[in-house]
């Protein structure tokens, strides 16, 4: 495990900082959704992962691909060119030709990554937000429906793996300059840990560099979305094992589409524990609504059915005033 964490810190120091910061400040993760979807999650013990092509704004995903494209094919001698080329040069000193192999691997999976990736989204949740939730997120989910925030313990996300079928990653809010600086940091990490990396198999190091490219492409949004502090749970068909995930077809907004469902049950084969509703769910916040008491009653009933002890103690509602039109 020490080697795994060290490799992560070499190739994804930005991810390590976000994960460490999450636990250092005892932050939770929250899934903002509609009350109807929250009832479905609790009742069926399933969280849906939808295709990125069906997201509200597909450009949220395209931003990362466009950043990488500019890194791969920048103007000659540009600042962008220095970043990724520095990583490649540092890798090639240890394993000649590895950088080009990794980029070709990434290119070979572009169609799947762009068209066959399924995600569910969460946000970081500070203790200070426990009474109200985040207004910008309520506005995203209460235009014509009641919003609900499901607050969870983030620790089980560390156990997500290929054998479970999905992996988690924080979302990064990079500009071109941010990404260049990250690549230069990673290049320095590689050079500073040359002997350590040489002690590992070439294919393992290629895998870590490939995962870096994948994470930047799939988990980078415009800096204007920074306040969301988003995390994603993802699965890409063929690239990732199916694991515990269940594939189904649902009709959403009149559009039939494949949906991968994450069972909120412990999965012995992958060592995944702590994801049952009673273990995972810490708090439910009902968003601003004219009907807080009926929604509170409904959620408490479903939590009790799901085996949650004293469910009425886990549910509250935001008292942010509702704005109504005159």
Steps between C-alpha positions, in 0.01 A plus 500: 500500500789737570622451142150566365468826693849608395424430133177694534685795649753493215250481212197668658615740773193714433271206580694414815467856625123500448453162669724590793328836539160331506595284796715759677202735525251219565292594198225273374369449148147590398288386207257775400200354321121518482286371786356240264847372409603498868200282587594265214861475622397420856218262403689305233846533656640599163675811366484559127798582280394669178687535172704821477326571169175534695634750754333840525804661339725264310758778465572445870681185385633634171700771680753243623540340158556840342764586760688178426468555127667837537771335709562231235496736201596849618668765288871428471705630794185614683461496878244216471756288319738512796265323740412164347831475314682538831308202640577295191869588509526406871328166439711417195819534704379207713303300241586611143193540279254467789343843458413438134359157585279653769370773271418240233318294764296806595423580136381141449241541776375846402171378352415292807598776739290759319198285418490201734583653838238507774513732801327606817593829661550618856627817666719566800292596803630717783360480852394865463262394221314243710214734593435644155678311225646702213269751338650470153442124505141536621437734210625230266252243631193696611388679184185284485553240772605450860875460548666265747863468609624155606804549723735199510816379665774536235728229642356209292597683180860409579403135448351543153702286260502319167355192668203705623457654154539871572752751629474844656680822424473862604419742221773753415435855388794554268586765249782446249745660742385283792544183296845603377614565857362162610690318224821681595449395863448138393811511279702615802346222712600239243857625480531520880375141540691341211645210703163421658324494163772284344426235763148460358381322189481709183134409446409617852654843443330520162172430677549787744585746223201377299273549802633855536399579141162335552428689823595837346276431200198371694519707818593853397251786484523869426632702800166682507343189659746498792235559767343161423802314648388195307603135519409232247450127514562356153494187289612464136370202307766249388776700667373420851379170635123474554552388862197552723333750266162415352415599142140596431292713263298791630286762326600845626328808364356285222844375390576126540859457614736250665560564869758336727376460855726491804356259760518654845595171656832360618686312225724227639675420168655848483532558872253788474331564835317783673272585208167374626245777561528481883882512487550749217227759548565748782248777439221603264433868432172596338541806282287814508140397434140585583449140613776425754290293743352248249843456336663455845238237593549311172879487529487390865261216408731379220811525719332292768409236242865501386615412852622842612485536878313806633455640147318813622828615651674487160257718304477879504386766260666814378334816620635714216203725411316406183483775242163518330400714207254781565 
